[in-house]
Amino acid sequence: HSGLARPLAPRGSHVRAGMLTIDASVHGSSGSLVRFIPPVLFLSLPIWVCAFSSWPGPPLALALAVVAVLPRLLWQPSQPAEGARFLVASALYQNFVYPCFFGSPILLAVACWLRPLVWLPLTALWLLFARVLSRPDLRSGMPWEDFAKHDWGIVALRRFLRLRLHVSEELRSRPASQPVVIGIHPHGIASDYRVAYDGLLYDALPGRPVFTLAASVLFALPLVRELCLWTRCIDASKRVASAALRRGLSLAVIPGGEAEQMLTRTGVEEVLLARRAGFVKLALSRGAALVPCYAFGTVDLYSVSGSQHGANSQGLLWTLHKRFGVALPRYSGSCGFLPKRGRCDLVFGAPIEAQCATPGEPSESEVAAAHATYIAALKALFEEHKGRLGYGDRELRVA
C-alpha cells in the first residue's frame, strides 16, 4: 500500500475482501423537496406542451400529470423497494420518462405545428441557449449532487436494479488529484446503471470528480441534455475529454458504445474491446491511470430473442447505427421500457499505471502494451468476482 490514509466508509456500506461495497437499498436518499422544484417544473415539459396546445390540450395534460405524480404517491424512498406498489410505481415512471425524454424532439415538433406562434420562438430560444450560449457539456459539465443522489426517479431505478458498487481499496486510496480513466463494460441494451451510479460515486470516491463521457447527440435533446449534465456527463469528443483530464477530472467511459449496445445478447458476457484502444491512448497522453470496471447483471436486464438480435446486428437497424450513430435495438423488458428485476453489481478494480517513454506522447507499441494489460486486468477482475456475485458458470469473451 502507498501509506496514504484510506477514506472513511460511508454510511450504509461495508468492506469485504479489500472492496468497499455501497448498496443502493440501504444508501441514504433524503433530500429537500424545495431543491427539486426547478427540475420538476422543467422535466414536466411534455405536460406543458399538451396544456398549451389546442389538441390534445388540457385533458391529456391532466392525464400525463397523474402518470407523473402517481408513482411518487405509490412508493416513498423511505419504504422497502419491494411489493406491488413499488413495481407499479416503477413501471409507470419508466414508461412515462423514456418516451417523453427521448421523444422530446417529436413533442416539440408537434407543439410547433399546433401552436407555432408560441412554440417556434420558445424552441428557437432553447436551441440558441443550449447549443450556442451555454455549453457546459464542452467544459466541466453542470453537476447537481443533490439531484443525482436524491431524485425520486433515480432512487427508484437504483432500488429496482438493486444496484451495488464494489470499489477496490487501491482506487479509493489513490489521491483524488491524480485522475483516472474508468472503463465500464459491458454497455448492455440501455446502460441503466449509468444514470443510477452517479449519485453513489460521490460517496464511493469522495473528493474525486468523475465525469462520464456521453455521445454528443444526447446534449442536443431537450430533457435528456439536462439529465446528462446534472448527473456529471460531458461530451465524448477527444478534445473535451483531454481537456477534462488536464484539469484534474477523472473520466468514466463505456468503450463498447452503441455497437456493443446493438449486439447485446441476454446472458452472454461479451465486450467489444479488442480493437478499441482510444480511451487507453487518452489516459496515456494525460498521465492518468486506467481502471477496469465490470457491470455484472447488465446483460440480464432485458430479453433479446434470436430474431431481435438478428434485426439489431444487421439490416436497417444496424445501418442506422453505422451510418447515423442512432442505436434503436429491439428488446423486451418486464413491462415496456422497465427492465427485468435482477441485481446489478459494478466492480471497480485497482488502477493500472502505464508509463510513456516520452510523457504525453505514447507510441503505438506503448498503447498496444497498455491495452493488452488492461484487457488482462478486466478478465482477471471478472474471474475474481463472478463466483461470489452469482455468475460462476459464465465466461467473459473479448471481441
N, C-alpha and C positions, 0 to 999 in steps of 0.2 A: 504494500500500500504506500501511497505517497506521503502519508503522515498528516494530510490535511484533515481538518475537522469534518466529520460527516454531518450533513443536515439532519435536524431532528425529524423523526417520522411524524407526519400529520395525523390529526385525529381521524379515527376510522380506518387506519391502515395497520399492517403488521409486517414484520421482517421474517423471512424464511429462506434458508439456504443462500444467504447473500443477496436476496432480491426483496426490495420493498414492494408490497402489494397494496394498491389502493382500490377498494371495492366500491363501485358506484352505488350499491344497495345500502351501504352504511355511511356514505360520504355526505357531509352536510349540504343542505340545499336551501337554506333560508335566505331570503332576500327582501329588500324593501319594495313594496308594491309601487310606491311613488316613482322609484327609479325606472320602472318599466312602462310608465305611461307613454313616453315618446315612441319607443319601439312598437308598442301595441297599436298606437294610432297609425304609425307608418305601415306596419305589416298588415293592417286591415284595409290596404289599398283596394283589393277586389270588392270589398263591401261598399267603399265609397264610389267606385266605378259604377256599380249597379244602382246605388241610391241616386246618383245624379244623371242617370241615363233614362231616356224616355221608355226604353224597353231593355231588359225585363223590369227595371225600376225597383221601387221600394219593396214589393213583396219578396223578390229574390234576395234583395239586400238583407231583409229581415231573416230569411231562411239561412243565409250564409253566416249572419251574426250568431244565430242559435248554434250552428255547427261549430263555430269558432269558440263559443263560450261554454257550451255543454261539457266538453271534455274536462275543463277545469272544475266544473261542479261535480262531475262524477268521481274524480280522483284528486287527492291532495298529496303533494310530495312528502308530507309527514306520515302518510299511510303506507302499508306494505304494498309493493308493486306486484300484487297477485289478485286473482279473482276476476269475476266477470266485469265489474265496474272498471277496473284498470284496463282490461283488454278492449272493452268497448270504447273507452276514452282514447286509447292509443290508436285504434282503428279509425275513429272519426277524425282525429287530429292529423294523422299521416295522410289520409285520403283527401283532406282539405288542403293541407300545406303543399304537398307535391304538385298538384295541378295548378294551384294559384301561383306558386313561386316560379316553376319552370315554364308555366304558360302565361307569365306576366306580359310578354310582348303581344300575345294574342289578345289578352284582356284590354291592353291599351289600344290596340288596333281597332277592336270593336267599339271601345269608348269614343275614339276619334271619329269613327264612322257615324255613330249615333248622335254625338254632341260635338261636332268639330270646333265650334266657336269656343268651347270650354276646354276640351282635352287636347287639341292640337297645340295651343300655346303652352299648356302645362307640360306636355310631353317634350316639346322643344326646350323648355327651361330645364327640365330634368336632364336631357341629353347634354345641354351646354354645361350644366353643373357637374354631372357625373363623368363625362368623357373629355372635358376641357379644363374647367376651373378647379375641380377637386379630384386629384388622382393619388390618393394615399396608397392605392394598390401598386404604384410605381416607386414608392418610397418605403416608409416604415409601417404601413398599414394603419388601421384605426381600431386597435383592440379595445374591447369593453369587457373587463374581467367579470364584473357582476353579472352581465348578461350571459357570458359563456358558462359561468358557474351555476346560475340560479334560474335562468329562463325555464318556464314550465315545460315547453315542448322539448328542450334539450335534456332536461332532467328526466322526463318521461321516456325519451329514447334511450338514455343511458341505462335506466332501470329495466326497460324492456329487453335490451341486449344483454343485461346482466354484465355490463362492461367492467373489466378489471385491467388495471395497468400494473405490470411487473417490471420494476426498474432496477438494473444492476447497481450494486454499491459503487463500482468504478465510475459509472456515469454520474451518479449523484454526488460523488466526491470530487469530480472534476470542477475546477473553478468556473463559475458562470461566465467569466470574462473571456474564457477560451472557447470559441464557437465550435459546434459540431454540425455535421450534416447527417440527419437520421433518415435512413431508407426504410420505408414501411412496405411490407409485402404480405399478401397479395392485395390487389385493388378490390377484387370482388365485383359483384353486379352494381352495387351502389356506394361502396366505401362508407357505409353508415357510420362507422367508427370515427370518421374524420371530424364531423361537427361535434360529436359527443365527447371526444377525448380532450379537447382544448381546455375545458373548464377544470379537468382533473390535473392537467400538466402544470398548472400554476402551483399546486401543492406537491406534485411528484418531483418537479425540478424547480424548487424555489429560487427565485432570482435569475433564472435563465430564460431569456426571451426566446421562445420557439415559434417561428412563423412557418406556416405550411405554404408551399408553392402550389398555386392553383392555375388552371387553364385561363387564358386571357378572356375567353368568351364569357366566363362566369361574371366578370365585372361589367359586362355590358347588359346584364339582365336586371331589371328592377326587382327589388326584394332579395334576389339571390346575391347581388352585389353587397348589400348591407349585411346579410347573414355571414358572408365570407369575411368581410372586413372586421366585423365585431368579434369573430372567432379566430382572429390572427391569421388571415391569408394575405399573401401578396402575389403579384404577377409572377408566372413561372419563367419569364424570359431570362436569358443568361445575364443580361446587363443588370436587371433588378436583383437577381439572386447574388451576383458577385458583389454588388454594392452593399447588400444587406450583411454579408459576411464581413466585409471591410469595416462596417460599423459595429461589429461585435455581436450581431444577432446570430442565433442558431436557426437552422432550417430543417424542416421535415419535407420529404418528397416521396411520392409513390411512383417509383421508376417504371412500373408496368404500364401505367397510364391507361388510356382508352382502349388500346389493343388488348391489354390484359382483361379489361372490363368486358369487352365483346367476346373473348374466348373463355370466360369463366364457365366451369362445369361443376355441378353440385358434387361436393365430397372429394374433388380432385385438387390436391395441393400442388399447383403448378404456378411458377412465377416466370415472367419474361424478363430475363436479366443477362443472358449470355452475351448479348450484343448491345447492352445499354450501360455504357460507362460514362455518360456525360456528367452525372452527379459526382462520380469519383474524380474526374478531372477538375470539376468545380471545387471540390474540397481541397485537392492538392494545390490548386492555384492560389488558394487563400489560406493555406496552413491550417485547415480545420480537420478535426478527427472525423472518421466515419463511424456511424453507429447502426448496426443491423437491428431491425425490429420485425418480428413476425406476428401477424394478426391471426391467431388461431380462432377457428369458428367462422371466419368470414365467408368461406365458400359453401357454408351450410345454411346461410340465412335466406336463400331463395332457391327454388327448384328450377332447373333448366333441363328440359327434356331433350331427347336426341334431335327432334325436329327443330326445336327452338335453338339449340346450339348450331345446327346446320344453317339456319337462317341468319344467325349472328355472325358466323365465320365466313360467309360467302354471300354472293348476290347483292341485292340492293342495300341492305343494312351495312354490310362490310364496305361497300363502295362509298356510302355516306360517311363512314368513319375515315376511310383512307383519303378521300378527296376533299372533304369539307370539315373534318375534325368533329363530326357530330356523332356521338355514341348513343344509339337507341336500341339497346339489347332487348330481346324478348325473354321473359321470365315469368315465374308465378310466385307470389308471396303468400302469406297466410290469409290475407284479406286485402285485395287490391295492392296498394303500394306498401302495406305493412309487411315487414319481413317475418320469417318464421321465428318462433320463440326459441332461443337457444342460449348460448353463452359465448361472448366474445372476449378473448384474452389477448392483450397486446404485450409482448415480451420484448423489452429493450435490453440489448446486450451491452458488453463493455466497449468503450471507444477504441477504435483502431487507429493508431498513429502511423501515418505514412509520410515519408520524407522525400524531398526532391534534392537532387544534386545542386540545382540552381533554384533557390527559393522563388516560388511564384511562377515558375516556368517548367512544368512537368513534361518530360519526354513521353513519347508513345510507349516505350518499354516500361517506364515508371507507372504510367496509368494502367497498363495491362497487368503489371505485377500487383498493384494495389487492388485492382478489380478482382483478380483471382483470389487474393487474400480475403476480400470482402465476401465473395461467394462462399468460400470455405467456412468463414465465421458464421454466415447465415445458416448454412447447412448444419453446423455444429450446434447452433442455438436451437434450431428446430428439433434435432435429435435429443438434445438435453432435456427439453421441456415437454415434448409431445406426450410422453407416458403419463406424467402427473396431471396433465390437462385433459386427458381422455382421448388422445389421438395416437395411441401406441401402435396401431395397425397401419398407419399411413406412412408414405414415403414422399419426400419433397423432390419434385422434378424441376430443374432449372432449364428453361427453353430459350 
